[in-house]
């Protein structure tokens, strides 16, 4: 059984999609294997998680393991001191201590000699400190000595447990960080690069059409979530960006991300034609804008830092996800594939972000690390943005097809099928619009093709159509750039020119005669003859139909003169050669 072209194309598309998916599924494990092939060797470390004596304000906890130690109710200004003896031999050429700081000022001492300090000056000025890894050089001369770490908290309830303290080979410390966070690194980098490229393109596209606003929103959301991913998973640290700057970018992008997503949702809300839902939408958008502005203002003034307002922002973020999901579900009644893709993407990102929110809050307030799988939200965001992009592409394709169909119908309504010139309807509407202009001058030229009836009777309508199209070509070539040319029906044509200068009109008519002669010369058997007449008007002559009638009368007078000359020359008007 033979397949038609449409079925064959569909099969080829399916084959190509399957091939692309299989290629990706095959390549990702291979790329990951290449990135991690030497991870086991370079990730060797010395653990310092045991034998700590920890003092929280005045309360002492002797000989504790960081993995089992939890502390509740820490407030801004609380002080924590951690001490322990260092191993006598850690077998590294040049060590680097990796210590995770959470919104705290830090001092480190080895045998009462201060080797590192971070954040005390900013803490005194009530500036944000941020969270992330600190890498401190740990040469072999520190072996066997005593390590003391002093923390001063800058925010309330920033953590309830300590992260693992490790000593890596200095040259491998950042490579381990990158390898451990390779999925967020890939997803975050992709989202930022993709967002920047699309943003630059759509900025220029928006100058010409507002229909690209949704793509612009996708690009902004992609940039925000890409930067958030790179900051949240500490990848920005490989570029030597200070912790407080990383923390600022982290919170700022997380707070701003819901805004373009909400703007993107507007069209879906409008489609539902529900006044209550539309009112809720604008209330929610206002809450987002006002809330983010207030939070940024408070942080800038160093009154309340973004870390302290995170729980409120999480509430807004969750509300936005729920609202977005409900609107998309309600739009499913339209049975569009675009809506279905959006719902799938929304489900993915909701599950991923709920996972990370639970994990973050359990770790911050309860010290639990059961949700420690990295890159979940970044992967979900990447899938979601791909779904949004596909949705936008599908919608734009459908709209373009509809616009093309509408343009085709409009063109068909105003175009003469045989000559592809404007038809009588378009010409009359154009003349009506011309009358409404305040300052205009115009000329109406009427044309009539001689001997068309004789051509049709002698050689058939096919030859007559050739004569009509030849006449249309000559008239359009001469006058189209100066106004409009239309076929009024049968063998009649009209040109409406936007000038009444007699010298210009005379030059055009001379050019018309030359073009007509050249056309007859190129087609020796054509013998095309066209009668014409014209009349000029201006703003004082508001009745363009009257000017048109004068031009038409002059054309018929010209036609009588041409027939009279032909009879005088002994040429029968009913005899034509082709």
C-alpha positions in Angstrom: 0.0 0.0 0.0 1.4 3.4 -1.0 1.4 6.2 1.4 0.4 9.7 0.5 2.8 12.6 1.0 1.1 13.9 4.2 1.3 10.5 5.9 4.9 10.0 4.8 5.8 13.4 6.3 4.1 12.5 9.6 6.0 9.2 9.8 9.3 11.0 9.0 8.6 13.5 11.8 7.9 10.7 14.3 11.0 8.8 13.3 13.1 12.0 13.7 11.6 12.7 17.1 12.3 9.2 18.3 15.8 9.4 16.9 16.5 12.7 18.6 15.2 11.4 22.0 17.2 8.2 21.7 20.3 10.2 20.8 19.8 12.5 23.9 19.2 9.5 26.2 22.4 7.9 24.9 24.5 11.0 25.0 23.6 12.3 28.4 25.0 9.2 30.3 28.1 9.3 28.1 28.7 13.0 28.8 28.1 12.4 32.5 30.6 9.5 32.5 33.2 11.7 31.0 32.7 14.4 33.6 32.8 12.0 36.5 35.4 9.5 35.3 38.1 10.9 37.6 35.7 12.1 40.4 36.6 9.2 42.7 40.2 10.1 42.7 39.9 13.9 43.0 37.1 13.8 45.6 39.3 12.2 48.3 38.9 14.1 51.5 39.6 14.1 55.2 36.3 14.3 57.2 36.3 16.5 60.3 32.7 15.6 61.4 33.5 14.0 64.7 35.0 14.9 68.1 33.7 18.5 68.2 33.1 20.5 71.4 30.4 23.0 70.6 29.3 25.9 72.7 26.0 27.6 71.7 25.9 30.9 73.7 26.6 29.5 77.2 25.5 25.9 76.6 28.3 23.3 76.0 27.9 20.1 73.9 31.1 18.0 74.3 32.4 15.4 71.9 29.6 15.5 69.3 29.3 14.4 65.7 28.0 17.0 63.2 25.8 14.4 61.5 23.9 13.9 64.7 24.0 17.3 66.3 20.9 19.6 66.1 20.1 22.9 67.7 16.8 24.8 67.8 15.7 28.4 68.2 18.9 30.2 67.1 18.5 34.0 66.8 20.4 36.8 65.2 23.4 37.7 67.4 23.7 34.2 68.9 27.3 33.0 69.1 28.6 29.5 68.4 32.1 28.2 69.1 33.3 24.9 67.7 36.6 23.3 68.7 38.4 20.0 67.9 41.9 18.6 67.4 43.1 18.3 63.8 44.4 14.9 62.5 48.1 14.3 62.9 48.4 13.3 59.2 45.8 13.8 56.5 47.9 12.7 53.5 47.3 15.7 51.3 49.9 17.8 49.4 48.1 21.1 50.1 44.8 21.0 51.9 41.7 23.2 51.6 39.1 23.3 54.4 35.5 23.4 53.0 33.1 24.9 55.5 29.5 25.8 54.8 28.4 29.2 56.2 24.8 30.1 56.7 24.2 33.9 57.2 26.9 34.1 59.8 30.2 35.9 60.4 33.1 33.5 60.8 36.5 33.4 62.4 38.8 30.4 62.3 41.8 29.8 64.6 44.5 27.2 64.6 46.2 27.1 68.0 44.8 30.6 68.8 46.3 32.0 65.6 43.5 33.5 63.4 43.8 32.1 59.9 40.4 33.3 58.4 37.7 35.8 59.0 34.6 36.7 57.1 31.6 39.0 57.6 32.2 40.8 60.9 32.6 44.2 59.3 29.4 43.7 57.3 27.6 42.4 60.4 28.5 45.6 62.3 27.0 47.6 59.4 23.8 45.4 59.4 24.6 44.1 55.9 23.6 40.7 54.5 26.2 38.0 54.8 24.9 35.3 52.6 25.3 31.5 52.6 27.7 29.2 50.8 31.0 27.4 51.0 34.2 29.0 52.3 37.4 27.4 51.2 40.4 28.0 53.5 43.9 27.0 52.7 45.0 24.3 55.2 48.8 23.5 54.8 50.3 20.4 56.4 51.8 22.4 59.2 48.3 22.6 60.8 48.4 18.8 61.4 47.9 17.8 65.0 47.0 21.3 66.1 43.7 22.6 67.5 41.0 24.1 65.2 38.5 26.6 66.6 35.6 28.1 64.6 33.6 31.1 65.9 30.2 31.9 64.4 28.0 35.0 65.0 24.6 34.6 63.5 23.2 37.5 61.3 19.6 36.2 60.9 17.0 34.3 62.9 16.5 30.5 62.4 19.1 30.2 59.6 20.0 26.6 60.4 19.5 23.8 62.9 22.4 21.6 62.0 25.9 21.9 60.7 27.1 20.8 57.3 30.0 18.4 56.9 33.4 19.9 57.4 36.0 18.5 55.0 39.6 18.9 53.9 40.2 18.5 50.2 43.3 18.7 48.0 43.4 22.5 47.2 43.6 22.0 43.5 40.6 19.7 43.5 38.3 21.6 45.9 36.4 23.6 43.2 36.4 20.7 40.8 34.6 18.6 43.4 32.0 21.3 43.8 31.4 21.5 40.1 31.2 17.8 39.6 28.8 17.3 42.6 26.6 20.0 41.0 27.0 19.2 37.4 23.2 18.9 36.7 22.4 22.3 38.2 25.5 23.7 36.4 24.2 22.4 33.0 20.6 23.4 33.6 21.4 26.8 35.0 23.9 27.7 32.3 21.4 26.6 29.6 18.6 28.6 31.1 20.7 31.8 31.4 22.1 31.5 27.8 18.8 30.5 26.3 17.0 33.4 28.2 19.6 36.0 27.1 19.5 35.0 23.5 15.7 34.9 23.3 15.4 38.2 25.4 17.7 40.1 22.9 15.8 38.8 19.9 12.3 39.5 21.4 13.3 43.0 22.5 13.6 44.0 18.8 10.6 41.9 17.8 8.4 43.7 20.3 9.0 46.9 18.5 7.0 45.5 15.6 4.4 43.3 17.3 3.1 42.8 20.9 2.5 39.1 20.1 6.1 38.3 21.2 5.4 39.5 24.8 4.8 36.0 26.0 8.1 34.8 24.5 9.8 37.8 26.2 8.2 36.7 29.6 9.6 33.1 29.0 13.1 34.6 28.4 13.0 36.7 31.6 11.7 33.7 33.7 14.4 31.6 32.2 17.2 34.1 33.1 15.8 34.5 36.7 15.6 30.7 37.3 18.9 30.0 35.6 20.7 32.6 37.9 18.8 31.3 40.9 20.0 27.7 40.1 23.6 28.8 39.7 23.4 30.6 43.1 21.3 28.1 45.0 23.7 25.3 44.2 26.8 27.4 45.0 28.1 27.2 41.4 28.7 31.0 41.2 31.5 30.5 43.7 33.8 29.1 41.1 33.8 32.7 39.6 35.1 34.1 43.0 31.8 36.0 43.5 31.5 37.0 47.2 28.9 35.1 49.2 26.8 38.2 50.0 26.6 39.0 46.3 25.6 35.4 45.5 23.0 35.5 48.2 21.6 38.8 46.8 21.3 37.4 43.3 19.8 34.2 44.7 16.9 36.0 46.5 16.4 38.7 43.9 15.9 36.3 41.1 13.7 34.0 43.2 11.5 37.0 44.1 11.4 38.4 40.6 10.7 35.1 38.7 7.0 34.9 39.5 6.3 38.3 37.8 7.1 37.4 34.2 5.4 34.0 34.7 2.2 35.8 35.9 2.3 38.2 32.9 2.6 35.2 30.7 -0.5 33.8 32.2 -2.7 36.8 31.3 -3.8 35.4 27.9 -4.9 32.2 29.5 -7.0 34.1 32.0 -8.5 36.2 29.3 -9.5 33.1 27.3 -11.6 31.9 30.2 -13.8 35.1 30.0 -14.3 34.9 33.8 -14.5 38.3 35.5 -13.9 37.0 39.0 -10.8 35.0 37.8 -9.6 38.1 36.0 -10.0 40.2 39.1 -8.1 37.7 41.2 -5.4 37.7 38.6 -4.8 41.5 38.8 -5.0 41.3 42.7 -2.4 38.6 42.7 -0.1 40.5 40.2 -0.4 43.6 42.3 0.5 41.6 45.4 3.6 40.3 43.7 4.7 43.7 42.4 4.1 45.5 45.7 5.5 42.6 47.8 8.7 42.3 45.8 9.1 46.1 45.8 8.7 46.3 49.6 11.1 43.4 50.2 13.7 44.9 47.9 13.3 48.3 49.5 13.6 46.9 53.1 16.7 45.0 52.1 18.3 48.0 50.4 17.8 50.1 53.5 19.2 47.2 55.6 16.1 47.2 57.7 15.0 43.6 57.0 17.1 41.4 54.8 15.6 39.1 52.1 16.6 36.0 54.0 14.2 37.1 56.7 11.3 37.6 54.2 11.9 34.3 52.4 9.0 32.6 54.1 6.6 35.2 52.9 7.9 35.0 49.4 7.5 31.2 49.5 3.9 31.7 50.3 3.4 34.0 47.3 5.4 31.6 45.1 3.3 28.6 46.2 0.1 30.7 45.6 1.3 31.6 42.2 2.0 28.0 41.3 -1.5 26.9 42.5 -3.2 29.8 40.6 -1.2 29.0 37.4 -2.1 25.3 37.6 -5.8 26.0 38.2 -6.0 28.4 35.2 -4.3 25.9 32.9 -6.6 23.1 34.0 -9.6 25.3 33.3 -8.2 26.0 29.8 -8.1 22.3 29.0 -11.7 22.5 27.9 -10.4 24.1 24.7 -8.6 20.8 24.0 -5.5 22.5 22.7 -2.3 20.5 22.7 -0.6 23.7 23.9 -2.7 23.8 27.1 -2.0 20.1 27.7 1.8 20.7 27.4 1.6 23.7 29.8 -0.3 21.5 32.3 2.4 18.8 32.1 5.1 21.4 32.5 3.3 22.9 35.4 2.9 19.5 37.1 6.7 18.9 36.7 7.8 22.3 38.1 5.3 22.1 40.9 6.5 18.7 42.1 10.2 19.8 41.8 9.8 23.1 43.6 7.7 21.6 46.3 10.4 19.0 46.7 13.1 21.6 47.1 10.9 23.8 49.4 10.3 20.9 51.7 13.9 20.0 51.7 15.1 23.5 52.4 12.6 24.1 55.2 13.2 20.7 56.8 17.0 21.4 56.7 16.7 25.0 58.0 14.1 24.5 60.8 14.4 20.8 61.7 17.9 19.8 60.6 16.6 17.0 58.3 18.5 16.2 55.1 16.3 13.5 53.6 15.7 15.7 50.6 19.3 16.0 49.5 19.1 15.1 45.8 20.6 18.0 43.9 19.4 19.7 40.8 15.7 18.6 41.0 14.3 22.1 40.7 16.7 23.2 38.0 15.8 20.1 35.9 12.1 20.7 36.5 12.4 24.4 35.6 14.3 23.5 32.4 11.5 21.0 31.4 8.9 23.6 32.3 10.5 26.4 30.2 10.9 23.9 27.2 7.2 23.2 27.6 6.4 26.9 27.6 8.6 27.5 24.6 6.9 24.6 22.7 3.5 26.0 23.8 4.4 29.4 22.5 5.6 27.9 19.2 2.4 25.9 18.7 0.2 29.0 19.5 2.3 31.2 17.2 2.1 28.7 14.4 -1.7 28.4 14.8 -2.0 32.2 14.9 0.2 32.6 11.8 -1.9 30.1 9.9 -5.1 31.9 10.9 -3.6 35.2 9.9 -2.5 33.8 6.5 -5.9 32.4 5.9 -7.5 35.7 6.9 -5.1 37.6 4.6 -5.8 35.3 1.8 -9.5 35.8 2.2 -9.1 39.6 2.3 -6.8 39.5 -0.7 -9.3 37.3 -2.6 -12.1 39.8 -1.8 -10.1 42.8 -3.1 -8.1 41.2 -5.9 -9.0 40.4 -9.5 -8.4 36.7 -10.1 -7.3 36.9 -13.7 -4.9 39.9 -13.5 -4.0 39.9 -9.8 -4.7 43.7 -9.8 -7.1 45.3 -7.3 -10.7 44.8 -8.2 -13.6 47.2 -8.5 -14.5 47.0 -4.8 -11.0 47.9 -3.6 -10.9 50.8 -6.1 -14.2 52.3 -4.8 -13.1 51.9 -1.2 -9.8 53.5 -1.9 -11.4 56.5 -3.6 -13.7 56.9 -0.6 -10.7 56.9 1.7 -9.0 59.4 -0.5 -12.0 61.8 -0.1 -11.4 61.9 3.7 -7.8 63.1 3.5 -7.4 66.8 4.4 -4.8 67.7 1.7 -4.7 65.6 -1.4 -4.3 65.9 -5.2 -5.2 63.1 -7.5 -5.7 62.0 -11.1 -8.1 59.3 -12.3 -7.1 57.5 -15.5 -9.7 55.3 -17.2 -8.6 52.6 -19.7 -10.6 50.5 -22.1 -9.1 47.6 -24.1 -10.0 47.8 -27.8 -11.2 44.8 -29.8 -11.6 42.4 -26.9 -15.0 41.1 -28.1 -13.6 40.5 -31.6 -10.7 38.6 -30.0 -13.0 36.4 -27.9 -15.3 35.7 -30.9 -12.5 34.9 -33.3 -9.9 33.0 -31.1 -11.8 32.1 -27.9 -11.8 33.4 -24.4 -8.4 31.9 -23.6 -6.8 34.3 -26.2 -8.9 37.1 -24.8 -7.6 36.5 -21.3 -4.1 36.8 -22.6 -4.9 40.1 -24.1 -6.5 41.3 -20.8 -3.4 40.2 -18.8 -1.1 41.9 -21.3 -3.0 45.1 -20.9 -2.9 44.8 -17.1 0.9 44.3 -17.2 1.4 47.4 -19.2 -0.9 49.6 -17.1 0.5 48.3 -13.8 4.1 48.7 -15.0 3.5 52.3 -15.8 1.2 53.6 -13.0 1.3 51.2 -10.0 4.3 53.0 -8.3 2.3 56.3 -8.5 -0.9 55.1 -6.9 -3.2 52.1 -7.4 -4.3 50.2 -10.5 -7.6 48.2 -10.6 -9.6 46.2 -13.1 -13.1 47.4 -13.0 -14.5 44.5 -15.0 -14.3 43.1 -18.5 -11.9 45.2 -20.5 -12.0 48.3 -18.3 -9.2 49.4 -16.0 -8.6 52.4 -13.7 -5.5 54.0 -12.2 -5.8 56.5 -9.3 -2.6 58.5 -9.1 -1.6 60.7 -6.1 -0.7 63.7 -8.2 -2.4 66.3 -10.3 0.7 67.9 -11.8 0.1 68.1 -15.5 3.8 67.7 -16.4 4.0 64.5 -14.4 0.8 63.1 -15.9 2.0 63.9 -19.5 5.3 62.1 -18.8 3.4 59.1 -17.4 1.1 58.9 -20.5 4.1 59.1 -22.8 5.7 56.3 -20.8 2.5 54.3 -21.1 2.5 54.6 -24.9 6.2 53.5 -25.0 5.4 50.5 -22.8 2.4 49.6 -24.9 4.5 49.7 -28.1 7.2 47.6 -26.5 4.7 45.0 -25.4 3.3 44.8 -29.0 6.8 44.6 -30.3 7.7 41.7 -28.0 4.5 39.8 -29.0 4.2 40.5 -32.8 0.7 39.0 -33.1 -0.8 40.9 -30.1 -1.8 44.2 -31.8 -3.0 45.5 -28.4 -4.8 48.8 -28.5 -5.9 50.7 -25.3 -8.1 53.8 -25.2 -7.7 56.1 -22.1 -8.9 59.3 -20.6 -8.0 61.2 -17.4 -9.1 64.0 -15.2 -7.4 65.7 -12.3 -8.9 66.6 -8.9 -7.8 68.2 -5.7 -9.1 69.0 -2.2 -11.5 71.5 -3.7 -13.0 68.7 -5.8 -14.4 66.5 -3.0 -16.6 64.4 -5.4 -14.1 61.9 -6.7 -16.9 60.0 -8.4 -17.5 63.0 -10.6 -13.8 63.2 -11.6 -14.0 59.5 -12.3 -17.0 60.0 -14.6 -15.2 62.8 -16.4 -12.2 60.6 -17.0 -14.5 57.8 -18.2 -16.3 60.1 -20.6 -12.9 61.3 -22.0 -11.8 57.7 -22.4 -14.9 56.9 -24.4 -14.4 59.9 -26.5 -10.8 58.8 -27.1 -12.1 55.3 -28.0 -14.5 56.8 -30.6 -11.6 58.7 -32.1 -9.5 55.6 -32.3 -12.3 53.6 -34.0 -12.8 56.4 -36.4 -9.1 56.5 -37.4 -9.1 52.8 -37.8 -12.2 53.0 -40.2 -10.5 55.8 -42.1 -7.5 53.5 -42.5 -9.7 50.8 -43.9 -9.3 48.4 -40.9 -12.3 46.5 -39.9 -12.7 46.6 -36.1 -13.9 43.0 -36.1 -10.7 41.7 -37.7 -7.8 41.1 -35.4 -4.6 39.1 -35.7 -3.1 37.0 -33.0 
